[in-house]
Amino acid sequence: MFESLPDQIVRISILAVPLLLGLTCHELAHGLAALALGDPTAKQAGRLTMNPVRHLDPLGTIAFILASIGWAKPVPVNDRYFKNPMRDMMLVSLAGPGANFILAAFFAGLFHLLLPMAFTMVELRSVLHPLLLISQAGVMVNLILGIFNLLPIPPLDGSNLLAWLLPKPLAYSYLSLGRYGFLLLLGLLILSQFAGISLLGSIIFPPVGLLADLLGVPL
């Protein structure tokens, strides 16, 4: 069933802050990890910033709003600066989802702090209730971003983790599929719409629900 326009506006308003923060911190974490390992490329490109405009990918943002699956514009990384390129690319890749899981824990803490206040401070309910919804959305958004990016589909972050585990010749061939990765993802999204099922959601949302339960936040 399609959402009404007011419902869409409310949903997007609640998602906006967690989404922008999640995407920004994800890419910033990649850039900082690369810098720590000797690669200044992201810094030179002006991507070590909390300005979300520098990180947003229009298509990835639209995909998240429509299908709850999205991505940001990847920070540039030059593995020629790394002492151990395969290992260091894996570490840089894990930094992004790691930042999202940390943010999910932060929003969960905020949710548990605000929840009793929303019921006891009646005079502040008009302020606390939206903040409670945003913190709840922050948990969901960042868990989705973290787990989605760990999928072993090049060029998502999980592909560099799998490549690190593979023999080098096979790893390089596997990573070369990255040029087709987003086409594959878009194809899965389109197929899901026609089939009436969520192919990616059936993989992503079970662990999202499990982690949310561990954080004590209902989704």
C-alpha positions in Angstrom: 0.0 0.0 0.0 1.3 3.4 -1.0 1.9 6.0 1.7 0.0 9.2 1.7 2.0 12.4 1.1 1.7 13.5 4.8 2.9 10.1 5.9 5.8 10.2 3.5 6.8 13.7 4.7 6.7 12.5 8.4 8.7 9.4 7.6 11.4 11.3 5.6 11.6 14.0 8.3 12.3 11.3 11.0 14.8 9.5 8.8 16.7 12.6 7.6 19.0 13.2 10.6 19.9 9.6 11.2 20.5 9.0 7.4 22.6 12.1 6.9 24.6 11.3 10.0 25.0 7.7 9.2 26.2 8.2 5.6 28.5 11.0 6.6 30.2 9.2 9.5 30.4 6.0 7.3 32.5 7.8 4.6 34.4 9.9 7.1 35.5 6.7 8.9 36.7 5.3 5.6 38.8 8.4 5.0 40.2 8.6 8.5 41.2 4.9 8.5 42.9 5.4 5.1 44.8 8.4 6.4 45.9 6.5 9.5 47.3 3.8 7.2 49.2 6.3 5.1 46.8 7.3 2.3 46.1 11.1 2.2 43.8 10.9 -0.9 40.5 11.5 0.9 42.0 14.4 2.9 43.4 16.0 -0.2 39.9 15.6 -1.9 38.3 17.4 1.0 36.3 14.4 2.1 37.4 14.3 5.8 34.5 16.5 6.8 31.2 16.2 8.6 29.5 18.2 5.8 27.0 15.6 4.4 26.8 17.4 1.1 30.3 16.2 0.4 29.4 12.6 0.9 25.8 12.1 -0.5 25.2 10.1 -3.6 21.8 11.1 -5.1 20.9 7.7 -6.3 21.9 6.0 -3.1 19.9 8.5 -1.0 16.8 8.0 -3.2 17.2 4.2 -3.0 17.3 4.4 0.8 14.1 6.6 1.0 12.3 4.3 -1.4 13.6 0.9 -0.4 15.5 1.4 3.0 18.7 0.4 1.2 21.2 3.1 0.3 24.8 4.2 0.0 27.0 7.4 -0.1 29.6 8.6 -2.6 32.7 6.5 -1.8 35.7 8.4 -0.5 38.7 8.0 -2.8 41.3 5.5 -1.6 44.7 4.8 -3.2 46.0 1.5 -2.1 49.5 2.3 -3.4 50.1 4.2 -0.2 49.4 1.0 1.9 52.2 -1.3 3.2 49.8 -4.3 2.9 47.2 -3.2 0.3 44.8 -6.2 0.6 44.8 -6.1 4.4 44.7 -2.3 4.7 41.9 -2.0 2.2 40.0 -4.5 4.3 40.6 -2.4 7.4 39.5 0.8 5.6 36.4 -1.0 4.4 35.4 -2.2 7.9 35.8 1.3 9.4 32.6 2.4 7.6 30.2 -0.2 8.9 32.0 0.0 12.2 31.1 3.7 12.5 27.4 2.8 11.7 27.3 0.2 14.5 28.8 2.7 16.9 26.1 5.2 15.9 23.4 2.6 16.3 24.6 2.0 19.9 24.6 5.8 20.5 21.1 6.2 19.2 20.0 3.2 21.3 21.4 4.8 24.4 19.6 8.0 23.5 16.4 6.1 23.0 16.6 4.5 26.5 17.4 7.9 28.0 14.4 9.6 26.4 11.8 6.8 26.7 11.0 7.3 30.5 11.2 11.1 30.1 8.6 11.0 27.3 6.1 9.5 29.7 6.9 11.5 32.8 7.6 15.0 31.4 4.2 15.6 29.8 4.9 19.2 29.2 7.8 18.3 27.0 6.1 15.5 25.1 5.9 17.5 21.9 9.7 17.7 21.9 10.6 14.4 23.4 8.3 12.2 21.2 9.9 13.3 17.9 13.4 12.9 19.4 12.4 9.4 20.6 11.3 8.5 17.0 14.5 9.9 15.6 16.6 7.9 18.0 14.7 4.8 17.2 15.1 5.5 13.5 18.8 6.1 14.1 19.2 2.6 15.4 17.4 1.1 12.4 19.1 3.3 9.8 22.6 2.6 11.0 22.1 -1.1 11.4 20.8 -1.3 7.9 23.7 0.8 6.5 26.2 -1.3 8.4 24.9 -4.7 7.4 24.0 -3.7 3.9 27.6 -2.5 3.3 29.0 -5.7 4.6 27.4 -7.7 1.8 30.1 -9.4 -0.3 29.0 -7.7 -3.5 31.8 -5.5 -5.1 32.2 -2.6 -4.5 30.4 -2.8 -1.1 32.7 -2.9 1.9 32.1 -6.6 2.5 33.8 -7.4 -0.8 37.2 -6.2 0.5 36.8 -8.5 3.6 36.1 -11.5 1.4 38.9 -10.5 -1.0 41.3 -10.5 2.0 40.4 -14.1 2.7 40.8 -15.2 -1.0 44.0 -16.2 -2.8 45.3 -13.0 -4.5 44.7 -13.9 -8.1 41.1 -14.9 -7.3 40.7 -11.8 -5.1 41.7 -9.4 -7.9 39.3 -11.1 -10.4 36.5 -10.9 -7.8 37.1 -7.2 -7.0 37.1 -6.4 -10.8 33.4 -7.1 -10.7 33.0 -3.9 -8.8 32.3 -2.0 -12.0 29.0 -4.0 -12.3 28.2 -4.1 -8.6 25.7 -1.3 -8.4 24.0 -2.5 -11.5 23.5 -5.9 -9.8 22.1 -4.2 -6.7 19.7 -2.1 -8.8 18.7 -5.2 -10.7 17.9 -7.0 -7.4 15.8 -4.0 -6.2 13.9 -3.9 -9.4 13.3 -7.6 -9.4 12.2 -7.4 -5.8 9.5 -4.9 -6.8 8.2 -7.0 -9.6 8.3 -10.2 -7.6 6.6 -8.6 -4.6 9.4 -9.8 -2.3 12.5 -8.2 -0.8 15.4 -10.2 -1.9 17.9 -8.0 -0.1 15.6 -7.4 2.8 15.4 -11.1 3.4 19.1 -11.1 4.0 19.5 -7.7 5.7 16.5 -7.4 8.0 16.9 -10.6 10.1 20.3 -9.5 11.5 19.0 -5.9 11.8 16.2 -7.2 14.0 18.5 -9.4 16.0 20.9 -6.5 16.8 18.0 -4.2 17.5 16.7 -6.7 20.0 20.1 -6.9 21.6 20.1 -3.1 21.9 16.6 -3.2 23.4 15.1 -1.0 20.7 11.8 -2.0 19.0 11.7 -1.4 15.2 
